[in-house]
């Protein structure tokens, strides 16, 4: 199901349009969770079967899974280990941790108060780090500071904790909180470009601290959720807090949205620049600033749509290829192997 977004760019009419298909998830993130689970091969195969992921994809660096598959895998591991952050921190976050966290936030006066409680909650349940929330004029900042001598936090822990803060905060006030900037105190990973779809703002690596910044105006917003709504939020976890909706803040997201709306036709870069009310040169410069290109965005979109439909539907490969702009199925097979390292049939083949 497509979410809806509002195109609020200065020169565009204020209309509601379908958001492009969700980005897929790199296999490196799947492998990171499986490594944290420290499971035997037969157990790993069972987790993958529950999520509908072919085991051979673990051997392909370019492989991807859908958000639904990743969420199912996450839930399977969390239930098996009784750890809602499976294997990520020094102490398991037992079943119910997220529920009691959210319950402690629902009667807060505003988001600023809720974030202070959020930080205090994790100070009580974990020794690995301290979270600090503060307001610096027009900018709010949430900082993760590892405790010296405590269990070292891996890159996955840094990223997940920021995503949890952003996801829970956005749910509490009833709207997505776009991030101005994310800094991570860990090396740049192979899947760094995918952070465009994990975080709705620039992501910097190898920084002194892990932190995120957003407009301080959100701190003054009231809490709009209640216990009645909490059950649905928990039932959809971790999807609702890991995979936030796309943000119109990044040009690459707006390009992806436009391309998705035009399929099976593939607009040229000139047509896309005209739609975004800028020159081709300006569009290329802005995409370069987001570490991507027009061609890369076009390939990523077609790859993600193909993976999702191969995984979730019984449509023929020829139909899927045609719907994303490939008149020749053999050309689609070559492109798909280039994108993922595997054939379309690997994603269609059920592992059970």
Secondary structure as the mmCIF struct_conf table of DSSP 4:
data_model
#
loop_
_struct_conf.conf_type_id
_struct_conf.id
_struct_conf.beg_label_comp_id
_struct_conf.beg_label_asym_id
_struct_conf.beg_label_seq_id
_struct_conf.end_label_comp_id
_struct_conf.end_label_asym_id
_struct_conf.end_label_seq_id
STRN STRN1 UNK A 4 UNK A 6
TURN_TY1_P TURN_TY1_P1 UNK A 10 UNK A 11
BEND BEND1 UNK A 12 UNK A 12
STRN STRN2 UNK A 16 UNK A 18
HELX_LH_PP_P HELX_LH_PP_P1 UNK A 19 UNK A 24
STRN STRN3 UNK A 25 UNK A 26
HELX_RH_AL_P HELX_RH_AL_P1 UNK A 27 UNK A 37
TURN_TY1_P TURN_TY1_P2 UNK A 38 UNK A 38
HELX_RH_AL_P HELX_RH_AL_P2 UNK A 41 UNK A 51
TURN_TY1_P TURN_TY1_P3 UNK A 52 UNK A 52
HELX_RH_3T_P HELX_RH_3T_P1 UNK A 55 UNK A 59
TURN_TY1_P TURN_TY1_P4 UNK A 61 UNK A 62
STRN STRN4 UNK A 64 UNK A 65
HELX_RH_AL_P HELX_RH_AL_P3 UNK A 67 UNK A 81
TURN_TY1_P TURN_TY1_P5 UNK A 82 UNK A 82
TURN_TY1_P TURN_TY1_P6 UNK A 84 UNK A 88
BEND BEND2 UNK A 89 UNK A 91
TURN_TY1_P TURN_TY1_P7 UNK A 95 UNK A 96
HELX_RH_AL_P HELX_RH_AL_P4 UNK A 97 UNK A 105
TURN_TY1_P TURN_TY1_P8 UNK A 106 UNK A 107
BEND BEND3 UNK A 109 UNK A 110
HELX_RH_AL_P HELX_RH_AL_P5 UNK A 111 UNK A 125
BEND BEND4 UNK A 127 UNK A 128
STRN STRN5 UNK A 129 UNK A 136
TURN_TY1_P TURN_TY1_P9 UNK A 137 UNK A 138
STRN STRN6 UNK A 139 UNK A 146
HELX_LH_PP_P HELX_LH_PP_P2 UNK A 147 UNK A 147
TURN_TY1_P TURN_TY1_P10 UNK A 148 UNK A 149
BEND BEND5 UNK A 150 UNK A 150
HELX_LH_PP_P HELX_LH_PP_P3 UNK A 151 UNK A 154
HELX_RH_AL_P HELX_RH_AL_P6 UNK A 155 UNK A 173
TURN_TY1_P TURN_TY1_P11 UNK A 174 UNK A 174
BEND BEND6 UNK A 175 UNK A 175
BEND BEND7 UNK A 180 UNK A 180
STRN STRN7 UNK A 181 UNK A 183
BEND BEND8 UNK A 185 UNK A 186
HELX_LH_PP_P HELX_LH_PP_P4 UNK A 187 UNK A 189
TURN_TY1_P TURN_TY1_P12 UNK A 190 UNK A 191
HELX_RH_3T_P HELX_RH_3T_P2 UNK A 192 UNK A 194
HELX_RH_AL_P HELX_RH_AL_P7 UNK A 195 UNK A 198
BEND BEND9 UNK A 199 UNK A 201
STRN STRN8 UNK A 202 UNK A 204
BEND BEND10 UNK A 206 UNK A 206
BEND BEND11 UNK A 208 UNK A 209
STRN STRN9 UNK A 210 UNK A 215
HELX_RH_3T_P HELX_RH_3T_P3 UNK A 216 UNK A 220
HELX_LH_PP_P HELX_LH_PP_P5 UNK A 221 UNK A 223
HELX_RH_AL_P HELX_RH_AL_P8 UNK A 227 UNK A 235
TURN_TY1_P TURN_TY1_P13 UNK A 236 UNK A 238
HELX_RH_AL_P HELX_RH_AL_P9 UNK A 239 UNK A 242
BEND BEND12 UNK A 243 UNK A 243
HELX_LH_PP_P HELX_LH_PP_P6 UNK A 244 UNK A 246
TURN_TY1_P TURN_TY1_P14 UNK A 248 UNK A 249
BEND BEND13 UNK A 250 UNK A 250
HELX_RH_AL_P HELX_RH_AL_P10 UNK A 251 UNK A 262
TURN_TY1_P TURN_TY1_P15 UNK A 263 UNK A 264
BEND BEND14 UNK A 265 UNK A 265
HELX_RH_AL_P HELX_RH_AL_P11 UNK A 269 UNK A 275
TURN_TY1_P TURN_TY1_P16 UNK A 276 UNK A 277
BEND BEND15 UNK A 278 UNK A 278
HELX_RH_AL_P HELX_RH_AL_P12 UNK A 280 UNK A 289
TURN_TY1_P TURN_TY1_P17 UNK A 290 UNK A 291
HELX_RH_AL_P HELX_RH_AL_P13 UNK A 294 UNK A 312
HELX_RH_AL_P HELX_RH_AL_P14 UNK A 317 UNK A 323
TURN_TY1_P TURN_TY1_P18 UNK A 324 UNK A 325
BEND BEND16 UNK A 327 UNK A 328
HELX_RH_AL_P HELX_RH_AL_P15 UNK A 329 UNK A 340
BEND BEND17 UNK A 341 UNK A 342
HELX_RH_AL_P HELX_RH_AL_P16 UNK A 344 UNK A 348
BEND BEND18 UNK A 349 UNK A 349
#
